[in-house]
């Protein structure tokens, strides 16, 4: 499973960083960056929670063939 973020949709709320700091970071521009795109099976529940809690809908899961930035 791969997690991606849609550029320009991030509001810089940092909920994802709080819930899964090893997968998401905030860049110098205040936007979410995916630090690790491939989600390990043991982290899937936690990363899913982070994706679902994103207030702007900037995060989603994608096919393995997609880029980590949409």
PDB file of N, H, CA, C and O in Angstrom:
ATOM      1  N   UNK A   1       0.850  -1.168   0.000  1.00  0.00           N
ATOM      2  CA  UNK A   1       0.000   0.000   0.000  1.00  0.00           C
ATOM      3  C   UNK A   1       0.897   1.233   0.000  1.00  0.00           C
ATOM      4  O   UNK A   1       1.929   1.272   0.670  1.00  0.00           O
ATOM      5  N   UNK A   2       0.484   2.224  -0.756  1.00  0.00           N
ATOM      6  H   UNK A   2      -0.354   2.193  -1.300  1.00  0.00           H
ATOM      7  CA  UNK A   2       1.265   3.447  -0.901  1.00  0.00           C
ATOM      8  C   UNK A   2       0.400   4.640  -0.523  1.00  0.00           C
ATOM      9  O   UNK A   2      -0.779   4.693  -0.873  1.00  0.00           O
ATOM     10  N   UNK A   3       0.985   5.599   0.193  1.00  0.00           N
ATOM     11  H   UNK A   3       1.943   5.556   0.477  1.00  0.00           H
ATOM     12  CA  UNK A   3       0.267   6.813   0.563  1.00  0.00           C
ATOM     13  C   UNK A   3       0.812   7.970  -0.265  1.00  0.00           C
ATOM     14  O   UNK A   3       2.019   8.080  -0.479  1.00  0.00           O
ATOM     15  N   UNK A   4      -0.091   8.830  -0.729  1.00  0.00           N
ATOM     16  H   UNK A   4      -1.072   8.740  -0.556  1.00  0.00           H
ATOM     17  CA  UNK A   4       0.291   9.990  -1.532  1.00  0.00           C
ATOM     18  C   UNK A   4      -0.391  11.234  -0.980  1.00  0.00           C
ATOM     19  O   UNK A   4      -1.390  11.146  -0.265  1.00  0.00           O
ATOM     20  N   UNK A   5       0.157  12.377  -1.319  1.00  0.00           N
ATOM     21  H   UNK A   5       0.968  12.448  -1.900  1.00  0.00           H
ATOM     22  CA  UNK A   5      -0.467  13.639  -0.932  1.00  0.00           C
ATOM     23  C   UNK A   5      -0.621  14.492  -2.186  1.00  0.00           C
ATOM     24  O   UNK A   5       0.232  14.482  -3.074  1.00  0.00           O
ATOM     25  N   UNK A   6      -1.726  15.229  -2.237  1.00  0.00           N
ATOM     26  H   UNK A   6      -2.418  15.237  -1.516  1.00  0.00           H
ATOM     27  CA  UNK A   6      -2.013  16.077  -3.384  1.00  0.00           C
ATOM     28  C   UNK A   6      -1.460  17.467  -3.104  1.00  0.00           C
ATOM     29  O   UNK A   6      -1.907  18.141  -2.176  1.00  0.00           O
ATOM     30  N   UNK A   7      -0.505  17.890  -3.892  1.00  0.00           N
ATOM     31  H   UNK A   7      -0.142  17.342  -4.646  1.00  0.00           H
ATOM     32  CA  UNK A   7       0.121  19.190  -3.702  1.00  0.00           C
ATOM     33  C   UNK A   7      -0.909  20.297  -3.830  1.00  0.00           C
ATOM     34  O   UNK A   7      -1.797  20.241  -4.681  1.00  0.00           O
ATOM     35  N   UNK A   8      -0.781  21.300  -2.979  1.00  0.00           N
ATOM     36  H   UNK A   8      -0.060  21.346  -2.288  1.00  0.00           H
ATOM     37  CA  UNK A   8      -1.680  22.440  -3.028  1.00  0.00           C
ATOM     38  C   UNK A   8      -2.922  22.294  -2.173  1.00  0.00           C
ATOM     39  O   UNK A   8      -3.623  23.279  -1.945  1.00  0.00           O
ATOM     40  N   UNK A   9      -3.215  21.096  -1.695  1.00  0.00           N
ATOM     41  H   UNK A   9      -2.645  20.295  -1.881  1.00  0.00           H
ATOM     42  CA  UNK A   9      -4.399  20.893  -0.863  1.00  0.00           C
ATOM     43  C   UNK A   9      -4.090  20.964   0.632  1.00  0.00           C
ATOM     44  O   UNK A   9      -4.990  21.172   1.445  1.00  0.00           O
ATOM     45  N   UNK A  10      -2.830  20.791   0.991  1.00  0.00           N
ATOM     46  H   UNK A  10      -2.098  20.622   0.331  1.00  0.00           H
ATOM     47  CA  UNK A  10      -2.434  20.746   2.399  1.00  0.00           C
ATOM     48  C   UNK A  10      -2.652  22.100   3.057  1.00  0.00           C
ATOM     49  O   UNK A  10      -2.301  23.143   2.504  1.00  0.00           O
ATOM     50  N   UNK A  11      -3.241  22.062   4.256  1.00  0.00           N
ATOM     51  H   UNK A  11      -3.525  21.215   4.705  1.00  0.00           H
ATOM     52  CA  UNK A  11      -3.445  23.283   5.018  1.00  0.00           C
ATOM     53  C   UNK A  11      -2.410  23.472   6.107  1.00  0.00           C
ATOM     54  O   UNK A  11      -2.485  24.445   6.857  1.00  0.00           O
ATOM     55  N   UNK A  12      -1.451  22.574   6.215  1.00  0.00           N
ATOM     56  H   UNK A  12      -1.390  21.784   5.606  1.00  0.00           H
ATOM     57  CA  UNK A  12      -0.401  22.686   7.215  1.00  0.00           C
ATOM     58  C   UNK A  12      -0.882  22.454   8.639  1.00  0.00           C
ATOM     59  O   UNK A  12      -0.268  22.942   9.588  1.00  0.00           O
ATOM     60  N   UNK A  13      -1.970  21.715   8.797  1.00  0.00           N
ATOM     61  H   UNK A  13      -2.468  21.318   8.026  1.00  0.00           H
ATOM     62  CA  UNK A  13      -2.536  21.446  10.121  1.00  0.00           C
ATOM     63  C   UNK A  13      -1.640  20.513  10.933  1.00  0.00           C
ATOM     64  O   UNK A  13      -1.613  20.592  12.161  1.00  0.00           O
ATOM     65  N   UNK A  14      -0.919  19.646  10.263  1.00  0.00           N
ATOM     66  H   UNK A  14      -0.941  19.582   9.265  1.00  0.00           H
ATOM     67  CA  UNK A  14       0.062  18.719  10.838  1.00  0.00           C
ATOM     68  C   UNK A  14      -0.546  17.538  11.592  1.00  0.00           C
ATOM     69  O   UNK A  14       0.159  16.879  12.357  1.00  0.00           O
ATOM     70  N   UNK A  15      -1.818  17.259  11.400  1.00  0.00           N
ATOM     71  H   UNK A  15      -2.390  17.795  10.779  1.00  0.00           H
ATOM     72  CA  UNK A  15      -2.424  16.092  12.036  1.00  0.00           C
ATOM     73  C   UNK A  15      -1.713  14.821  11.612  1.00  0.00           C
ATOM     74  O   UNK A  15      -1.464  13.945  12.440  1.00  0.00           O
ATOM     75  N   UNK A  16      -1.386  14.711  10.346  1.00  0.00           N
ATOM     76  H   UNK A  16      -1.589  15.423   9.673  1.00  0.00           H
ATOM     77  CA  UNK A  16      -0.710  13.517   9.842  1.00  0.00           C
ATOM     78  C   UNK A  16       0.658  13.337  10.491  1.00  0.00           C
ATOM     79  O   UNK A  16       1.063  12.217  10.802  1.00  0.00           O
ATOM     80  N   UNK A  17       1.362  14.440  10.692  1.00  0.00           N
ATOM     81  H   UNK A  17       1.033  15.350  10.439  1.00  0.00           H
ATOM     82  CA  UNK A  17       2.689  14.384  11.300  1.00  0.00           C
ATOM     83  C   UNK A  17       2.583  13.923  12.756  1.00  0.00           C
ATOM     84  O   UNK A  17       3.419  13.155  13.233  1.00  0.00           O
ATOM     85  N   UNK A  18       1.559  14.393  13.452  1.00  0.00           N
ATOM     86  H   UNK A  18       0.880  15.017  13.065  1.00  0.00           H
ATOM     87  CA  UNK A  18       1.350  13.981  14.840  1.00  0.00           C
ATOM     88  C   UNK A  18       1.018  12.496  14.943  1.00  0.00           C
ATOM     89  O   UNK A  18       1.481  11.816  15.859  1.00  0.00           O
ATOM     90  N   UNK A  19       0.220  11.994  14.011  1.00  0.00           N
ATOM     91  H   UNK A  19      -0.156  12.546  13.266  1.00  0.00           H
ATOM     92  CA  UNK A  19      -0.235  10.605  14.069  1.00  0.00           C
ATOM     93  C   UNK A  19       0.763   9.610  13.484  1.00  0.00           C
ATOM     94  O   UNK A  19       0.824   8.463  13.926  1.00  0.00           O
ATOM     95  N   UNK A  20       1.540  10.038  12.500  1.00  0.00           N
ATOM     96  H   UNK A  20       1.490  10.970  12.142  1.00  0.00           H
ATOM     97  CA  UNK A  20       2.486   9.123  11.841  1.00  0.00           C
ATOM     98  C   UNK A  20       3.739   9.888  11.425  1.00  0.00           C
ATOM     99  O   UNK A  20       3.996  10.049  10.232  1.00  0.00           O
ATOM    100  N   UNK A  21       4.527  10.364  12.400  1.00  0.00           N
ATOM    101  H   UNK A  21       4.318  10.233  13.369  1.00  0.00           H
ATOM    102  CA  UNK A  21       5.679  11.210  12.081  1.00  0.00           C
ATOM    103  C   UNK A  21       6.778  10.524  11.272  1.00  0.00           C
ATOM    104  O   UNK A  21       7.618  11.198  10.676  1.00  0.00           O
ATOM    105  N   UNK A  22       6.779   9.213  11.247  1.00  0.00           N
ATOM    106  H   UNK A  22       6.097   8.665  11.731  1.00  0.00           H
ATOM    107  CA  UNK A  22       7.771   8.511  10.439  1.00  0.00           C
ATOM    108  C   UNK A  22       7.351   8.421   8.967  1.00  0.00           C
ATOM    109  O   UNK A  22       8.148   8.017   8.120  1.00  0.00           O
ATOM    110  N   UNK A  23       6.106   8.793   8.662  1.00  0.00           N
ATOM    111  H   UNK A  23       5.459   9.121   9.350  1.00  0.00           H
ATOM    112  CA  UNK A  23       5.610   8.752   7.283  1.00  0.00           C
ATOM    113  C   UNK A  23       5.397  10.144   6.686  1.00  0.00           C
ATOM    114  O   UNK A  23       5.450  10.309   5.467  1.00  0.00           O
ATOM    115  N   UNK A  24       5.157  11.144   7.536  1.00  0.00           N
ATOM    116  H   UNK A  24       5.113  11.010   8.526  1.00  0.00           H
ATOM    117  CA  UNK A  24       4.854  12.489   7.044  1.00  0.00           C
ATOM    118  C   UNK A  24       5.720  13.529   7.744  1.00  0.00           C
ATOM    119  O   UNK A  24       5.997  13.423   8.939  1.00  0.00           O
ATOM    120  N   UNK A  25       6.141  14.530   6.987  1.00  0.00           N
ATOM    121  H   UNK A  25       5.916  14.616   6.016  1.00  0.00           H
ATOM    122  CA  UNK A  25       6.884  15.667   7.527  1.00  0.00           C
ATOM    123  C   UNK A  25       6.306  16.937   6.906  1.00  0.00           C
ATOM    124  O   UNK A  25       5.649  16.892   5.866  1.00  0.00           O
ATOM    125  N   UNK A  26       6.559  18.056   7.555  1.00  0.00           N
ATOM    126  H   UNK A  26       7.092  18.092   8.400  1.00  0.00           H
ATOM    127  CA  UNK A  26       6.159  19.340   6.996  1.00  0.00           C
ATOM    128  C   UNK A  26       7.405  19.989   6.409  1.00  0.00           C
ATOM    129  O   UNK A  26       8.420  20.142   7.088  1.00  0.00           O
ATOM    130  N   UNK A  27       7.313  20.365   5.149  1.00  0.00           N
ATOM    131  H   UNK A  27       6.488  20.241   4.597  1.00  0.00           H
ATOM    132  CA  UNK A  27       8.441  20.982   4.458  1.00  0.00           C
ATOM    133  C   UNK A  27       8.569  22.455   4.803  1.00  0.00           C
ATOM    134  O   UNK A  27       7.731  23.011   5.513  1.00  0.00           O
ATOM    135  N   UNK A  28       9.611  23.077   4.301  1.00  0.00           N
ATOM    136  H   UNK A  28      10.291  22.626   3.725  1.00  0.00           H
ATOM    137  CA  UNK A  28       9.861  24.500   4.523  1.00  0.00           C
ATOM    138  C   UNK A  28       8.725  25.381   4.028  1.00  0.00           C
ATOM    139  O   UNK A  28       8.547  26.504   4.499  1.00  0.00           O
ATOM    140  N   UNK A  29       7.961  24.865   3.078  1.00  0.00           N
ATOM    141  H   UNK A  29       8.105  23.953   2.695  1.00  0.00           H
ATOM    142  CA  UNK A  29       6.836  25.626   2.528  1.00  0.00           C
ATOM    143  C   UNK A  29       5.557  25.454   3.350  1.00  0.00           C
ATOM    144  O   UNK A  29       4.517  26.010   3.000  1.00  0.00           O
ATOM    145  N   UNK A  30       5.630  24.687   4.442  1.00  0.00           N
ATOM    146  H   UNK A  30       6.475  24.235   4.727  1.00  0.00           H
ATOM    147  CA  UNK A  30       4.463  24.473   5.292  1.00  0.00           C
ATOM    148  C   UNK A  30       3.528  23.394   4.796  1.00  0.00           C
ATOM    149  O   UNK A  30       2.455  23.194   5.366  1.00  0.00           O
ATOM    150  N   UNK A  31       3.913  22.695   3.747  1.00  0.00           N
ATOM    151  H   UNK A  31       4.784  22.857   3.283  1.00  0.00           H
ATOM    152  CA  UNK A  31       3.094  21.649   3.149  1.00  0.00           C
ATOM    153  C   UNK A  31       3.584  20.268   3.582  1.00  0.00           C
ATOM    154  O   UNK A  31       4.772  20.057   3.827  1.00  0.00           O
ATOM    155  N   UNK A  32       2.647  19.347   3.666  1.00  0.00           N
ATOM    156  H   UNK A  32       1.683  19.518   3.466  1.00  0.00           H
ATOM    157  CA  UNK A  32       2.991  17.967   3.972  1.00  0.00           C
ATOM    158  C   UNK A  32       3.868  17.391   2.877  1.00  0.00           C
ATOM    159  O   UNK A  32       3.675  17.661   1.692  1.00  0.00           O
ATOM    160  N   UNK A  33       4.817  16.607   3.293  1.00  0.00           N
ATOM    161  H   UNK A  33       4.973  16.388   4.256  1.00  0.00           H
ATOM    162  CA  UNK A  33       5.612  15.808   2.370  1.00  0.00           C
ATOM    163  C   UNK A  33       5.549  14.371   2.874  1.00  0.00           C
ATOM    164  O   UNK A  33       5.596  14.117   4.077  1.00  0.00           O
ATOM    165  N   UNK A  34       5.445  13.458   1.953  1.00  0.00           N
ATOM    166  H   UNK A  34       5.406  13.664   0.975  1.00  0.00           H
ATOM    167  CA  UNK A  34       5.459  12.045   2.310  1.00  0.00           C
ATOM    168  C   UNK A  34       6.911  11.635   2.482  1.00  0.00           C
ATOM    169  O   UNK A  34       7.689  11.659   1.528  1.00  0.00           O
ATOM    170  N   UNK A  35       7.274  11.258   3.699  1.00  0.00           N
ATOM    171  H   UNK A  35       6.643  11.239   4.475  1.00  0.00           H
ATOM    172  CA  UNK A  35       8.648  10.850   3.984  1.00  0.00           C
ATOM    173  C   UNK A  35       8.892   9.409   3.557  1.00  0.00           C
ATOM    174  O   UNK A  35       9.969   9.074   3.063  1.00  0.00           O
ATOM    175  N   UNK A  36       7.884   8.557   3.748  1.00  0.00           N
ATOM    176  H   UNK A  36       7.009   8.829   4.149  1.00  0.00           H
ATOM    177  CA  UNK A  36       7.952   7.147   3.373  1.00  0.00           C
ATOM    178  C   UNK A  36       6.637   6.803   2.692  1.00  0.00           C
ATOM    179  O   UNK A  36       5.590   6.800   3.338  1.00  0.00           O
ATOM    180  N   UNK A  37       6.675   6.518   1.411  1.00  0.00           N
ATOM    181  H   UNK A  37       7.525   6.520   0.886  1.00  0.00           H
ATOM    182  CA  UNK A  37       5.440   6.273   0.656  1.00  0.00           C
ATOM    183  C   UNK A  37       4.882   4.864   0.863  1.00  0.00           C
ATOM    184  O   UNK A  37       3.670   4.683   0.986  1.00  0.00           O
ATOM    185  N   UNK A  38       5.757   3.883   0.901  1.00  0.00           N
ATOM    186  H   UNK A  38       6.741   4.030   0.801  1.00  0.00           H
ATOM    187  CA  UNK A  38       5.305   2.496   1.068  1.00  0.00           C
ATOM    188  C   UNK A  38       4.975   2.238   2.542  1.00  0.00           C
ATOM    189  O   UNK A  38       5.839   2.353   3.412  1.00  0.00           O
ATOM    190  N   UNK A  39       3.723   1.892   2.804  1.00  0.00           N
ATOM    191  H   UNK A  39       3.021   1.799   2.097  1.00  0.00           H
ATOM    192  CA  UNK A  39       3.279   1.680   4.176  1.00  0.00           C
ATOM    193  C   UNK A  39       3.477   0.216   4.556  1.00  0.00           C
ATOM    194  O   UNK A  39       2.963  -0.690   3.899  1.00  0.00           O
ATOM    195  N   UNK A  40       4.224   0.009   5.618  1.00  0.00           N
ATOM    196  H   UNK A  40       4.641   0.745   6.151  1.00  0.00           H
ATOM    197  CA  UNK A  40       4.445  -1.348   6.122  1.00  0.00           C
ATOM    198  C   UNK A  40       3.151  -1.892   6.709  1.00  0.00           C
ATOM    199  O   UNK A  40       2.346  -1.139   7.258  1.00  0.00           O
ATOM    200  N   UNK A  41       2.956  -3.184   6.592  1.00  0.00           N
ATOM    201  H   UNK A  41       3.610  -3.795   6.147  1.00  0.00           H
ATOM    202  CA  UNK A  41       1.730  -3.814   7.084  1.00  0.00           C
ATOM    203  C   UNK A  41       1.455  -3.477   8.541  1.00  0.00           C
ATOM    204  O   UNK A  41       0.308  -3.231   8.917  1.00  0.00           O
ATOM    205  N   UNK A  42       2.498  -3.463   9.362  1.00  0.00           N
ATOM    206  H   UNK A  42       3.429  -3.663   9.057  1.00  0.00           H
ATOM    207  CA  UNK A  42       2.311  -3.209  10.794  1.00  0.00           C
ATOM    208  C   UNK A  42       1.943  -1.750  11.091  1.00  0.00           C
ATOM    209  O   UNK A  42       1.501  -1.440  12.197  1.00  0.00           O
ATOM    210  N   UNK A  43       2.122  -0.848  10.112  1.00  0.00           N
ATOM    211  H   UNK A  43       2.482  -1.100   9.213  1.00  0.00           H
ATOM    212  CA  UNK A  43       1.794   0.565  10.291  1.00  0.00           C
ATOM    213  C   UNK A  43       0.504   0.976   9.592  1.00  0.00           C
ATOM    214  O   UNK A  43       0.081   2.127   9.705  1.00  0.00           O
ATOM    215  N   UNK A  44      -0.114   0.071   8.887  1.00  0.00           N
ATOM    216  H   UNK A  44       0.230  -0.863   8.796  1.00  0.00           H
ATOM    217  CA  UNK A  44      -1.261   0.402   8.053  1.00  0.00           C
ATOM    218  C   UNK A  44      -2.403   1.046   8.841  1.00  0.00           C
ATOM    219  O   UNK A  44      -2.990   2.022   8.375  1.00  0.00           O
ATOM    220  N   UNK A  45      -2.724   0.528  10.008  1.00  0.00           N
ATOM    221  H   UNK A  45      -2.247  -0.265  10.387  1.00  0.00           H
ATOM    222  CA  UNK A  45      -3.823   1.093  10.789  1.00  0.00           C
ATOM    223  C   UNK A  45      -3.519   2.541  11.200  1.00  0.00           C
ATOM    224  O   UNK A  45      -4.384   3.411  11.100  1.00  0.00           O
ATOM    225  N   UNK A  46      -2.311   2.788  11.654  1.00  0.00           N
ATOM    226  H   UNK A  46      -1.608   2.081  11.735  1.00  0.00           H
ATOM    227  CA  UNK A  46      -1.917   4.124  12.094  1.00  0.00           C
ATOM    228  C   UNK A  46      -1.886   5.119  10.932  1.00  0.00           C
ATOM    229  O   UNK A  46      -2.351   6.250  11.077  1.00  0.00           O
ATOM    230  N   UNK A  47      -1.349   4.714   9.794  1.00  0.00           N
ATOM    231  H   UNK A  47      -0.971   3.795   9.676  1.00  0.00           H
ATOM    232  CA  UNK A  47      -1.285   5.601   8.638  1.00  0.00           C
ATOM    233  C   UNK A  47      -2.685   5.824   8.063  1.00  0.00           C
ATOM    234  O   UNK A  47      -2.994   6.925   7.608  1.00  0.00           O
ATOM    235  N   UNK A  48      -3.523   4.808   8.076  1.00  0.00           N
ATOM    236  H   UNK A  48      -3.272   3.913   8.445  1.00  0.00           H
ATOM    237  CA  UNK A  48      -4.904   4.966   7.632  1.00  0.00           C
ATOM    238  C   UNK A  48      -5.612   6.002   8.503  1.00  0.00           C
ATOM    239  O   UNK A  48      -6.356   6.838   7.990  1.00  0.00           O
ATOM    240  N   UNK A  49      -5.388   5.951   9.798  1.00  0.00           N
ATOM    241  H   UNK A  49      -4.783   5.272  10.214  1.00  0.00           H
ATOM    242  CA  UNK A  49      -5.975   6.938  10.703  1.00  0.00           C
ATOM    243  C   UNK A  49      -5.491   8.343  10.337  1.00  0.00           C
ATOM    244  O   UNK A  49      -6.291   9.278  10.309  1.00  0.00           O
ATOM    245  N   UNK A  50      -4.205   8.506  10.058  1.00  0.00           N
ATOM    246  H   UNK A  50      -3.554   7.746  10.081  1.00  0.00           H
ATOM    247  CA  UNK A  50      -3.655   9.805   9.656  1.00  0.00           C
ATOM    248  C   UNK A  50      -4.293  10.297   8.356  1.00  0.00           C
ATOM    249  O   UNK A  50      -4.649  11.470   8.243  1.00  0.00           O
ATOM    250  N   UNK A  51      -4.437   9.415   7.389  1.00  0.00           N
ATOM    251  H   UNK A  51      -4.148   8.462   7.480  1.00  0.00           H
ATOM    252  CA  UNK A  51      -5.062   9.775   6.108  1.00  0.00           C
ATOM    253  C   UNK A  51      -6.514  10.197   6.333  1.00  0.00           C
ATOM    254  O   UNK A  51      -6.960  11.209   5.791  1.00  0.00           O
ATOM    255  N   UNK A  52      -7.238   9.435   7.118  1.00  0.00           N
ATOM    256  H   UNK A  52      -6.876   8.613   7.558  1.00  0.00           H
ATOM    257  CA  UNK A  52      -8.649   9.734   7.369  1.00  0.00           C
ATOM    258  C   UNK A  52      -8.860  11.011   8.170  1.00  0.00           C
ATOM    259  O   UNK A  52      -9.900  11.656   8.039  1.00  0.00           O
ATOM    260  N   UNK A  53      -7.894  11.382   8.991  1.00  0.00           N
ATOM    261  H   UNK A  53      -7.049  10.857   9.098  1.00  0.00           H
ATOM    262  CA  UNK A  53      -8.006  12.579   9.832  1.00  0.00           C
ATOM    263  C   UNK A  53      -7.553  13.857   9.134  1.00  0.00           C
ATOM    264  O   UNK A  53      -7.706  14.943   9.692  1.00  0.00           O
ATOM    265  N   UNK A  54      -7.005  13.754   7.944  1.00  0.00           N
ATOM    266  H   UNK A  54      -6.881  12.871   7.491  1.00  0.00           H
ATOM    267  CA  UNK A  54      -6.557  14.941   7.214  1.00  0.00           C
ATOM    268  C   UNK A  54      -7.764  15.835   6.920  1.00  0.00           C
ATOM    269  O   UNK A  54      -8.661  15.427   6.183  1.00  0.00           O
ATOM    270  N   UNK A  55      -7.803  17.052   7.486  1.00  0.00           N
ATOM    271  H   UNK A  55      -7.074  17.384   8.085  1.00  0.00           H
ATOM    272  CA  UNK A  55      -8.988  17.895   7.319  1.00  0.00           C
ATOM    273  C   UNK A  55      -9.174  18.451   5.912  1.00  0.00           C
ATOM    274  O   UNK A  55     -10.273  18.888   5.569  1.00  0.00           O
ATOM    275  N   UNK A  56      -8.134  18.443   5.096  1.00  0.00           N
ATOM    276  H   UNK A  56      -7.242  18.088   5.374  1.00  0.00           H
ATOM    277  CA  UNK A  56      -8.256  18.972   3.739  1.00  0.00           C
ATOM    278  C   UNK A  56      -8.385  17.879   2.682  1.00  0.00           C
ATOM    279  O   UNK A  56      -8.610  18.174   1.508  1.00  0.00           O
ATOM    280  N   UNK A  57      -8.244  16.624   3.092  1.00  0.00           N
ATOM    281  H   UNK A  57      -8.062  16.384   4.045  1.00  0.00           H
ATOM    282  CA  UNK A  57      -8.331  15.533   2.125  1.00  0.00           C
ATOM    283  C   UNK A  57      -7.127  15.442   1.204  1.00  0.00           C
ATOM    284  O   UNK A  57      -7.218  14.884   0.111  1.00  0.00           O
ATOM    285  N   UNK A  58      -5.995  15.989   1.642  1.00  0.00           N
ATOM    286  H   UNK A  58      -5.921  16.443   2.530  1.00  0.00           H
ATOM    287  CA  UNK A  58      -4.793  15.998   0.804  1.00  0.00           C
ATOM    288  C   UNK A  58      -4.105  14.636   0.734  1.00  0.00           C
ATOM    289  O   UNK A  58      -3.270  14.409  -0.140  1.00  0.00           O
ATOM    290  N   UNK A  59      -4.448  13.736   1.644  1.00  0.00           N
ATOM    291  H   UNK A  59      -5.127  13.920   2.355  1.00  0.00           H
ATOM    292  CA  UNK A  59      -3.801  12.424   1.692  1.00  0.00           C
ATOM    293  C   UNK A  59      -4.752  11.337   1.214  1.00  0.00           C
ATOM    294  O   UNK A  59      -5.962  11.400   1.433  1.00  0.00           O
ATOM    295  N   UNK A  60      -4.170  10.335   0.554  1.00  0.00           N
ATOM    296  H   UNK A  60      -3.187  10.284   0.376  1.00  0.00           H
ATOM    297  CA  UNK A  60      -4.963   9.193   0.098  1.00  0.00           C
ATOM    298  C   UNK A  60      -4.036   8.020  -0.150  1.00  0.00           C
ATOM    299  O   UNK A  60      -2.815   8.166  -0.206  1.00  0.00           O
ATOM    300  N   UNK A  61      -4.635   6.872  -0.297  1.00  0.00           N
ATOM    301  H   UNK A  61      -5.627   6.753  -0.252  1.00  0.00           H
ATOM    302  CA  UNK A  61      -3.865   5.688  -0.682  1.00  0.00           C
ATOM    303  C   UNK A  61      -3.965   5.521  -2.191  1.00  0.00           C
ATOM    304  O   UNK A  61      -4.959   5.903  -2.809  1.00  0.00           O
ATOM    305  N   UNK A  62      -2.914   4.944  -2.774  1.00  0.00           N
ATOM    306  H   UNK A  62      -2.107   4.634  -2.272  1.00  0.00           H
ATOM    307  CA  UNK A  62      -2.850   4.796  -4.219  1.00  0.00           C
ATOM    308  C   UNK A  62      -2.228   3.469  -4.602  1.00  0.00           C
ATOM    309  O   UNK A  62      -1.659   2.756  -3.776  1.00  0.00           O
ATOM    310  N   UNK A  63      -2.354   3.168  -5.864  1.00  0.00           N
ATOM    311  H   UNK A  63      -2.816   3.747  -6.536  1.00  0.00           H
ATOM    312  CA  UNK A  63      -1.682   1.990  -6.406  1.00  0.00           C
ATOM    313  C   UNK A  63      -0.179   2.193  -6.301  1.00  0.00           C
ATOM    314  O   UNK A  63       0.301   3.326  -6.302  1.00  0.00           O
ATOM    315  N   UNK A  64       0.541   1.127  -6.214  1.00  0.00           N
ATOM    316  H   UNK A  64       0.151   0.207  -6.214  1.00  0.00           H
ATOM    317  CA  UNK A  64       1.992   1.182  -6.075  1.00  0.00           C
ATOM    318  C   UNK A  64       2.685   1.852  -7.254  1.00  0.00           C
ATOM    319  O   UNK A  64       3.840   2.262  -7.138  1.00  0.00           O
ATOM    320  N   UNK A  65       1.996   1.970  -8.385  1.00  0.00           N
ATOM    321  H   UNK A  65       1.058   1.638  -8.480  1.00  0.00           H
ATOM    322  CA  UNK A  65       2.617   2.555  -9.573  1.00  0.00           C
ATOM    323  C   UNK A  65       2.536   4.079  -9.607  1.00  0.00           C
ATOM    324  O   UNK A  65       3.176   4.708 -10.450  1.00  0.00           O
ATOM    325  N   UNK A  66       1.751   4.690  -8.697  1.00  0.00           N
ATOM    326  H   UNK A  66       1.231   4.179  -8.013  1.00  0.00           H
ATOM    327  CA  UNK A  66       1.607   6.137  -8.682  1.00  0.00           C
ATOM    328  C   UNK A  66       2.734   6.807  -7.908  1.00  0.00           C
ATOM    329  O   UNK A  66       3.334   6.203  -7.019  1.00  0.00           O
ATOM    330  N   UNK A  67       3.015   8.055  -8.251  1.00  0.00           N
ATOM    331  H   UNK A  67       2.528   8.545  -8.974  1.00  0.00           H
ATOM    332  CA  UNK A  67       4.008   8.854  -7.552  1.00  0.00           C
ATOM    333  C   UNK A  67       3.489   9.222  -6.164  1.00  0.00           C
ATOM    334  O   UNK A  67       2.276   9.232  -5.953  1.00  0.00           O
ATOM    335  N   UNK A  68       4.367   9.522  -5.218  1.00  0.00           N
ATOM    336  H   UNK A  68       5.352   9.513  -5.388  1.00  0.00           H
ATOM    337  CA  UNK A  68       3.946   9.904  -3.879  1.00  0.00           C
ATOM    338  C   UNK A  68       3.448  11.338  -3.814  1.00  0.00           C
ATOM    339  O   UNK A  68       2.955  11.768  -2.771  1.00  0.00           O
ATOM    340  N   UNK A  69       3.565  12.088  -4.903  1.00  0.00           N
ATOM    341  H   UNK A  69       3.966  11.739  -5.751  1.00  0.00           H
ATOM    342  CA  UNK A  69       3.012  13.446  -5.013  1.00  0.00           C
ATOM    343  C   UNK A  69       2.118  13.490  -6.229  1.00  0.00           C
ATOM    344  O   UNK A  69       2.567  13.249  -7.350  1.00  0.00           O
ATOM    345  N   UNK A  70       0.865  13.794  -6.011  1.00  0.00           N
ATOM    346  H   UNK A  70       0.501  13.990  -5.101  1.00  0.00           H
ATOM    347  CA  UNK A  70      -0.071  13.841  -7.144  1.00  0.00           C
ATOM    348  C   UNK A  70      -0.145  15.225  -7.729  1.00  0.00           C
ATOM    349  O   UNK A  70      -0.882  15.451  -8.688  1.00  0.00           O
TER     350      UNK A  70
END
